[in-house]
Amino acid sequence: MTMGMDVITVLICGLLGGFVHNVLYTKTFDFPRTEKGKFIWGSLDDVIAGVVAAVITYLESNVGTTTASLTGTQLVLVAFTAGIGGSAVISAYQKSQTSTSTPTVANPTKGG
C-alpha cells in the first residue's frame, strides 16, 4: 500500500475501533449536542480517541523506516485494536473522574 492509503486505512480503522468500543461499552451511541449552552461530545470523544490512538500507533511503527513495516492485514488489525484501546483509556479516565468528583459520606445514624 502507498503511504496515503496507509493513512486512510489507519483513520478508518481507528474510527471503527473507537465506535465499536463505545457501542460495546455503553450499548448505545450518543450524538453530539448542546444542552443549556454547553457542548456535549456524546460518543464522539471515544471515536476521536480511537482515531488518535491508531494514528499514533501507525506513526510509531513507521518512524525512521523507508519501507512500510506492516502488511495490509497487520495495519488494519493494529489500527483497529489501537482504536479500541484508545477509546477504552478515555472511557476509564472519564469514569474515574466522575466517581472521584462525588465523595460519599458515611451516615453516622446507621453505624457506618
C-alpha positions as CSV (number, residue, x, y, z in Angstrom):
1,M,0.0,0.0,0.0
2,T,1.1,3.6,-0.5
3,M,1.6,6.0,2.4
4,G,-1.7,7.8,1.5
5,M,-3.7,4.5,1.5
6,D,-2.0,3.6,4.8
7,V,-3.1,6.8,6.4
8,I,-6.7,6.5,5.2
9,T,-6.8,2.9,6.3
10,V,-5.5,3.8,9.8
11,L,-8.0,6.7,10.1
12,I,-11.0,4.4,9.2
13,C,-9.9,1.5,11.4
14,G,-9.2,3.8,14.3
15,L,-12.7,5.4,13.9
16,L,-14.3,1.9,13.7
17,G,-12.3,0.7,16.7
18,G,-13.5,3.7,18.8
19,F,-17.0,3.3,17.6
20,V,-17.1,-0.4,18.4
21,H,-15.7,0.1,21.8
22,N,-18.3,2.8,22.6
23,V,-21.2,0.7,21.4
24,L,-20.0,-2.4,23.4
25,Y,-19.2,-0.3,26.5
26,T,-22.4,1.8,26.6
27,K,-24.8,-0.3,24.5
28,T,-25.7,3.0,22.6
29,F,-24.3,5.8,20.5
30,D,-24.9,9.4,21.7
31,F,-24.7,12.1,19.1
32,P,-23.1,15.4,19.9
33,R,-25.5,18.1,21.2
34,T,-25.8,21.3,23.2
35,E,-27.5,21.4,26.5
36,K,-28.0,24.7,28.3
37,G,-25.4,26.4,26.1
38,K,-22.8,23.7,26.8
39,F,-21.4,21.4,24.1
40,I,-21.8,17.7,24.9
41,W,-19.5,15.4,22.9
42,G,-21.6,12.3,23.3
43,S,-19.9,9.3,21.9
44,L,-17.7,11.4,19.6
45,D,-14.9,11.6,22.2
46,D,-14.5,7.8,22.0
47,V,-14.3,7.9,18.2
48,I,-11.8,10.7,18.2
49,A,-9.7,8.9,20.8
50,G,-9.7,5.8,18.6
51,V,-8.5,7.7,15.6
52,V,-5.8,9.5,17.6
53,A,-4.6,6.2,19.1
54,A,-4.5,4.5,15.7
55,V,-2.5,7.4,14.1
56,I,0.0,7.4,17.0
57,T,0.5,3.7,16.7
58,Y,0.9,3.9,12.9
59,L,3.4,6.8,13.2
60,E,5.4,4.9,16.0
61,S,5.6,1.8,13.8
62,N,6.8,3.7,10.7
63,V,9.1,6.4,12.0
64,G,12.5,6.3,10.5
65,T,11.8,3.5,8.1
66,T,11.9,3.8,4.3
67,T,9.6,1.0,3.6
68,A,6.3,0.0,5.3
69,S,6.9,-2.2,8.3
70,L,3.4,-3.6,8.4
71,T,1.5,-5.6,5.8
72,G,-2.1,-4.5,4.9
73,T,-3.7,-7.0,7.2
74,Q,-1.4,-6.2,10.1
75,L,-2.0,-2.5,9.6
76,V,-5.8,-3.0,9.7
77,L,-5.6,-5.2,12.8
78,V,-3.2,-2.9,14.7
79,A,-5.1,0.3,13.9
80,F,-8.5,-1.3,14.9
81,T,-7.0,-2.6,18.1
82,A,-5.4,0.7,18.9
83,G,-8.7,2.4,18.3
84,I,-10.5,0.2,20.8
85,G,-7.7,0.7,23.3
86,G,-7.6,4.4,22.9
87,S,-11.3,4.6,23.4
88,A,-11.1,2.3,26.5
89,V,-8.5,4.6,28.1
90,I,-10.7,7.7,27.6
91,S,-13.7,5.8,29.0
92,A,-11.8,4.6,32.0
93,Y,-10.5,8.1,32.7
94,Q,-13.9,9.7,32.4
95,K,-15.4,7.1,34.7
96,S,-12.6,7.7,37.3
97,Q,-13.2,11.4,37.2
98,T,-17.0,11.1,37.8
99,S,-16.5,8.6,40.6
100,T,-14.0,10.8,42.4
101,S,-16.0,14.0,42.0
102,T,-18.9,12.8,44.2
103,P,-17.5,11.7,47.5
104,T,-19.7,9.5,49.8
105,V,-20.2,10.4,53.4
106,A,-20.9,7.8,56.0
107,N,-24.2,8.0,57.7
108,P,-23.5,8.2,61.5
109,T,-27.1,7.2,62.4
110,K,-26.8,3.9,60.7
111,G,-23.4,2.9,62.2
112,G,-21.4,3.4,59.0
